[in-house]
């Protein structure tokens, strides 16, 4: 008996889910629009299997629904949804940062400072893609320093609903981000 290779490329469906999630948050896929499995697979140049897996994952997240004989339809994301996600993210993130402050090492703090310097440089260059990536790395490093894998995993699930890519385009965001990150670094350095 031949065993199928179910995990040939497990990250591919995650990549597809991230792409579709981004398109939902940026309005490319509006509420009520249908996402066609075969069309998306053809556009991306991949088989339908990872696309199907991605769409099932997004259905489990409540971003799309599957309609019998019609396909996958985008569900609305309301202002209340965004507020709810931001509130949960702030609460869990605050708890992770407090835990990190207790036991953060000098090496971990040095890594955070390096990421912050690169992030500030990305903001100065108006490199939105790098800014989004580095901001994610900054917060992920704090989550790792918290040494609370389950809570960090919960945070990674919550942040899927946060459309990070729009943050650098918000007026005043880079300055606010830099100020807040510097305060976080200062608090972590003093184990506060």
Helices and strands as residue ranges (DSSP letters): H 10-25, E 34-35, H 37-44, H 48-60, E 64-67, E 71-74, H 79-103, H 106-124, H 128-145, H 149-159, G 164-169, H 173-189
